[in-house]
Amino acid sequence: MTLSPRALTALRVVAETLVDGADGGGADLARRVAGHVAMLPRAADRAELNLLLKLFESRVVNLLIAGIPRPLSAMTPAQREHYLRGWATSRLPPRRKAFQALKRLVTVAHYTTPGTARVLGYPGPPGPPPAVPKPIRPLAITRDTTLTCDVVVVGSGAGGAVVAAELAAAGKDVVVLEKGGYHNEADFTQQEGDGLERLYDAGGLLATRDLSLVILQGATLGGGTVVNYTTSFATPEAVRDEWAQEHGLPHFAGAEFTRSLDAAARRIGVNTDHAMPSGRDRVLIRGLEKLGWHHGLLPRNVRGCSQDDACGYCGYGCRAGAKQSTLVTYLPDAVARGARIVVDCDVRRVAISAGQATGVEARVGTHALTVRAGAVVVACGSIHSPALLLRSGVHLPALGRFLALHPATAVFGAMDEAVRPWTGTLQAHYSDQFADLDHGYGFKFETAPVHPSFLALAAPWESAAQYADRMGRLAHTAVCGILLRDRFGGRVSIDREGCPVVDYRVSRYDAAHLHRALAAAAELLEAAGAREIWAPLARWISYQPGAKSARADWVARVDAAGWGANQLLLATFHQMASCRMGASAQTSVVDPEHRVWGVRGLYVADASVFPTSSGVNPMLTIMGIAQRAAHVIVTH
Ligand SMILES: Cc1cc2nc3c(=O)[nH]c(=O)nc-3n(C[C@H](O)[C@H](O)[C@H](O)COP(=O)(O)OP(=O)(O)OC[C@H]3O[C@@H](n4cnc5c(N)ncnc54)[C@H](O)[C@@H]3O)c2cc1C
């Protein structure tokens, strides 16, 4: 148990204060949250939470902070709410961070407990998963083991799986190492808590160091492609030109890259025949049409997707096998051509000797796995790829820098109609009305399934009753998702244990676009008929359309509430550019042929090699890049 008894007492009281009618009087919920705290990857984060909770029980601290000379557990319910509200809306960033840490842990744990969300009118997934066999047989590692191969690929997501399949097709002996487990249709319970825990990195609890941005990424065989929303845009021409011209990478503008993108799109079945609007999309389209703003059908990588009530849960894996993730495409291709796959395998280091990569060192449970290989392809995603290279002693000035995150947020609308925002096609429509505000930088509008955990994260907390009331309106909540193309990035470094630490601050330039996005999203929801409009801020700030200046007043109140860390909820679904490709070892991590500068036989082939953010959902771009990477690796 990470938390001390004193901290656990405080956690129980926090749980009871945040959540109306927490089950088991808060004790059960606190125990579950404590379990999640124990799963946090960084010891520093676990220790910080323990200390914070112990401080809540200090009379002196509470006297100084809130003028209440009592431990939290001895305060009256009204005092506790006042006390926590003070943390939520404090002018001091560390206090807001502390509040958000607890609010996210407690409310998400509560609303993802099976059955709890029924009171919200949320039915949960339809029945149990189908009993289908598992076609892939991962290699069992039952003792300390050494394997040899031509190429070892670390990570099995959009980048890794494509490289593995293409290299295997070219006759290479390939081993794929994946940190996550092997879960297929038969395992997709689509229960939120279970899905987050089994399929997402760190159980969905990853965030930037200051918690200002929630980091969502897959960690299962197939990586992000298993949990993603199937939107499959090709790399925009303007972005390809930018990468070619401004980053010294002419191949991005050429026919070779077009062929790679086309090949990947064919293999994952990209089409626009599965864009039946969900309730969320219908609201979006209504608003866009009323305003005369651009909208279009989303290309999706699905085959035979029913787009009905059973859909929308596929952020926790598609039970129908309709989503053409790498789990059902490139990984079986790789296996059919002899590739070996090891799951639950955490690669700790790339072995580098005299400037040459010779393999990797990994852990599978309690066993050591050594893989000796002629070449190593790192494809752990944009958070873990730089971390692995840093752990392996690679020193390059650009390593871990320029991390782009496509910061995402949303504006919500209370509708008369039952939107049931968790269900229907994952994403069907989008708008590029504001995608090019300045040299290709701006934002897209898309929707995304809103399950109880999403609303729990987004809904401002001011009191348990107000929060419960907001959650109770889930079924009538519409969402206008904002996806920002960020121009200025953050950084991945590692802590003493080698865990990634992510620092990211929305730049002034990007914040101006975000500001515009919030106002435009509100205008859209207003046009679509929303009765009340709000943003996921630390404070409840909403408006009811009608009066002429209502929206402008709302924007002014949002501004006054502040845009600092943990004042507006931001999340990233797309991590990119932390090992970027370029023409010089001073400003990039890999050369135009995916080789890490200065290390022979070491390649990177995932979203981390993007020179900048892509501006569109990145999966297909990653696959196109990985397809080409395999071809250049074969020729080396
Ligand atoms: C909820 C959600 C929805 C999304 N929706 C879309 C969408 O609709 N369209 C779109 O284009 N994109 C979408 N994305 C993003 C897209 O899925 C990712 O950008 C893409 O999967 C990234 O590919 P990658 O190869 O860089 O990394 P990943 O696909 O994340 O694969 C990296 C893999 O490496 C493994 N790994 C990490 N560290 C290690 C280690 N040390 N040892 C071994 N293995 C390791 C991880 O477990 C993971 O499986 C979404 C993402 C999420 C989370």
PDBQT file of the ligand as one rigid body, heavy atoms in Angstrom, charges set to zero:
ROOT
HETATM    1  C1  LIG A 701      -8.418   7.344 -27.274  1.00  0.00    +0.000 C 
HETATM    2  C2  LIG A 701      -7.592   7.631 -28.492  1.00  0.00    +0.000 A 
HETATM    3  C3  LIG A 701      -8.223   7.932 -29.686  1.00  0.00    +0.000 A 
HETATM    4  C4  LIG A 701      -7.478   8.207 -30.816  1.00  0.00    +0.000 A 
HETATM    5  N1  LIG A 701      -8.111   8.400 -32.010  1.00  0.00    +0.000 NA
HETATM    6  C5  LIG A 701      -7.399   8.546 -33.137  1.00  0.00    +0.000 A 
HETATM    7  C6  LIG A 701      -8.033   8.603 -34.406  1.00  0.00    +0.000 A 
HETATM    8  O1  LIG A 701      -9.248   8.510 -34.497  1.00  0.00    +0.000 OA
HETATM    9  N2  LIG A 701      -7.257   8.754 -35.499  1.00  0.00    +0.000 N 
HETATM   10  C7  LIG A 701      -5.896   8.867 -35.426  1.00  0.00    +0.000 A 
HETATM   11  O2  LIG A 701      -5.256   9.069 -36.461  1.00  0.00    +0.000 OA
HETATM   12  N3  LIG A 701      -5.275   8.779 -34.234  1.00  0.00    +0.000 NA
HETATM   13  C8  LIG A 701      -5.985   8.596 -33.102  1.00  0.00    +0.000 A 
HETATM   14  N4  LIG A 701      -5.349   8.437 -31.916  1.00  0.00    +0.000 N 
HETATM   15  C9  LIG A 701      -3.881   8.492 -31.895  1.00  0.00    +0.000 C 
HETATM   16  C10 LIG A 701      -3.211   7.284 -32.508  1.00  0.00    +0.000 C 
HETATM   17  O3  LIG A 701      -3.802   6.099 -32.074  1.00  0.00    +0.000 OA
HETATM   18  C11 LIG A 701      -1.737   7.337 -32.117  1.00  0.00    +0.000 C 
HETATM   19  O4  LIG A 701      -1.215   8.561 -32.582  1.00  0.00    +0.000 OA
HETATM   20  C12 LIG A 701      -0.927   6.210 -32.694  1.00  0.00    +0.000 C 
HETATM   21  O5  LIG A 701      -1.401   4.963 -32.267  1.00  0.00    +0.000 OA
HETATM   22  C13 LIG A 701       0.525   6.371 -32.264  1.00  0.00    +0.000 C 
HETATM   23  O6  LIG A 701       1.302   5.406 -32.903  1.00  0.00    +0.000 OA
HETATM   24  P1  LIG A 701       2.766   5.084 -32.377  1.00  0.00    +0.000 P 
HETATM   25  O7  LIG A 701       3.280   3.947 -33.155  1.00  0.00    +0.000 OA
HETATM   26  O8  LIG A 701       3.529   6.344 -32.327  1.00  0.00    +0.000 OA
HETATM   27  O9  LIG A 701       2.537   4.654 -30.855  1.00  0.00    +0.000 OA
HETATM   28  P2  LIG A 701       1.497   3.630 -30.220  1.00  0.00    +0.000 P 
HETATM   29  O10 LIG A 701       0.436   3.245 -31.173  1.00  0.00    +0.000 OA
HETATM   30  O11 LIG A 701       1.080   4.258 -28.938  1.00  0.00    +0.000 OA
HETATM   31  O12 LIG A 701       2.356   2.340 -29.941  1.00  0.00    +0.000 OA
HETATM   32  C14 LIG A 701       3.426   2.332 -29.030  1.00  0.00    +0.000 C 
HETATM   33  C15 LIG A 701       3.445   0.985 -28.357  1.00  0.00    +0.000 C 
HETATM   34  O13 LIG A 701       4.711   0.838 -27.707  1.00  0.00    +0.000 OA
HETATM   35  C16 LIG A 701       4.519   0.189 -26.471  1.00  0.00    +0.000 C 
HETATM   36  N5  LIG A 701       5.641   0.535 -25.589  1.00  0.00    +0.000 N 
HETATM   37  C17 LIG A 701       5.919   1.703 -24.992  1.00  0.00    +0.000 A 
HETATM   38  N6  LIG A 701       7.046   1.618 -24.267  1.00  0.00    +0.000 NA
HETATM   39  C18 LIG A 701       7.502   0.367 -24.420  1.00  0.00    +0.000 A 
HETATM   40  C19 LIG A 701       8.627  -0.334 -23.894  1.00  0.00    +0.000 A 
HETATM   41  N7  LIG A 701       9.515   0.261 -23.094  1.00  0.00    +0.000 N 
HETATM   42  N8  LIG A 701       8.782  -1.637 -24.226  1.00  0.00    +0.000 NA
HETATM   43  C20 LIG A 701       7.903  -2.261 -25.052  1.00  0.00    +0.000 A 
HETATM   44  N9  LIG A 701       6.813  -1.637 -25.574  1.00  0.00    +0.000 NA
HETATM   45  C21 LIG A 701       6.627  -0.342 -25.261  1.00  0.00    +0.000 A 
HETATM   46  C22 LIG A 701       3.202   0.739 -25.970  1.00  0.00    +0.000 C 
HETATM   47  O14 LIG A 701       2.617  -0.121 -25.009  1.00  0.00    +0.000 OA
HETATM   48  C23 LIG A 701       2.392   0.838 -27.266  1.00  0.00    +0.000 C 
HETATM   49  O15 LIG A 701       1.622  -0.311 -27.492  1.00  0.00    +0.000 OA
HETATM   50  C24 LIG A 701      -6.065   8.184 -30.761  1.00  0.00    +0.000 A 
HETATM   51  C25 LIG A 701      -5.434   7.870 -29.556  1.00  0.00    +0.000 A 
HETATM   52  C26 LIG A 701      -6.180   7.600 -28.428  1.00  0.00    +0.000 A 
HETATM   53  C27 LIG A 701      -5.484   7.261 -27.140  1.00  0.00    +0.000 C 
ENDROOT
TORSDOF 0
